[in-house]
Amino acid sequence: RIACPVMVVAGWADGYRNNSFRTIARLAEAGVPHRLLAGPWAHADATTAMPGPRIDLDTELAAWFDRWLRPAAASDPAADAWEDRWEDRWEDGADVFVRSSTRPAPDLDLHEGHWLRLPSVPPTSPVSVPLAGPRELTVAPDVGTAAWIDCAGHLPWGQSGDQRLDDARSLTWDSPPPEDPVVGHPVARLRVAADQPLASLSVKLCDVFADGTSALVSRGTVDLTYRDGVHGSPSPLLPGETYDVVVELDACAYRWAPGQTLRVSIAGTDWPNTLAPPRPVTLTVEGSLELPVLPGGGPDGAWPSPAFTPGAEHSSESAEGVGWEIRDDVLRQVTSAVTRQESDYPTPYDGHAAETYLGEVSVDRRSFAQHAHADTTFELTWPGIEVEVRSVMDVAVSVDGYAVTIETVATHDGAELSRRTWEEWFPR
């Protein structure tokens, strides 16, 4: 139904990369003018985002709008010069940053890699990586804490760290990587069995350094009760029965440096990005991973490289007032992910605003019981006036379902004006 020219900006550390590539493919199929700009960024302005390299996004947007919203007179010399400069941007296609081997860090400021100008649907060739088995895994419910929270935009939700601790509690298969980059969606085709009716699957593609450091390239998860598609009704597993399961990993553009190792890591959860299973479970897995490999996609390969006006030298992100912790209650065998974010800023008419967010999710490593707690406060002040709204939410996750309670209190100069509570129970 989209008929107007469309420019899509996406980032490999952004939760919107998958639908961006699907959108561009459909626009190309429909003959609608389009352009994809996919960089290494999180869900933030490409001029200041983390990680870089950053580009001046305003320049790219201005060129796109000039092309489609402000046609220039043919006799305008300035317009001719502008057109000559941006002619390559006006052809349908995708400007894609191919990431390459870089040691991971939650606050990574710069990712190694190179830019390519590609067709709207990159002409990749499938390469299969065997995942020999069957192999058995006793699921640890807190695997996933080394990976970023999907759709990260700003700290405290930073980039992925070293995956080796998560890898150690997963099934892993190591193999030599392809020489050319992977561009698109890797797809895992697996044969899976579980000893419980409710189970999940997490598949990660990693880049392993000689010292064992493991960098996350792409990942995909599936609740196995929705193994036939998320739009149908959940279908519990029959314990011990083997199922064919397809897991599409996130879109990526990545090239392993010489000497690196490709690792496929499979676990029974990607916590706290997704819920862990409701009770202890053991999985049996085998299969293969299909990689979409782009021939000639290296930095000196067959595809041209676009040039950009540089953005900020460093990211604008700051760790001031934010926190992200993983806590281990050794005696109770409970893992918690704790976040904190505080900010304050002036408002019109000599006012001031302050926001505080405190959040914690936890999982019991023995029973797999889970709990989420969030406490948020928004405060507005002017000379002689103070208004505050505070909301507290608790979610208890059990085998039977989800118990949710929320309480919101509004005050004016310390006096309570309003209080509302909600209680809901959602069965599985």
Secondary structure, 3 states (H helix, E strand, C coil): CCCCCEEEEEECCCCCHHHHHHHHHHHHHHCCCEEEEEECCCCCCCCCCCCECCECHHHHHHHHHHHHHCCCCCCCHHHHHHHHHHHHHHCCEEEEEEEECCCCCCCCCECCEEEEEECCCCCCEEEEEEEEEEEEEECCCCCCCCCCCCCCCCCCCCCCCCCHHHHHCCEEEEECCCCCCEEECCEEEEEEEECCCCCEEEEEEEEECCCCCEEEEEEEEEEHHHCCCCCCCCCCCCCCCEEEEEEECCCEEEECCCCCEEEEEEECCCCCCCCCCCCCCEEEEEEEEEEEECCCCCCCCCCCCCCCCECCCCCCCCCCCEEEEEEEECCCCEEEEEEEEEEEEEECCCEEEEEEEEEEEEEECCCCCEEEEEEEEEEEEECCEEEEEEEEEEEEECCCEEEEEEEEEEEECCEEEEEEEEEEEEEC
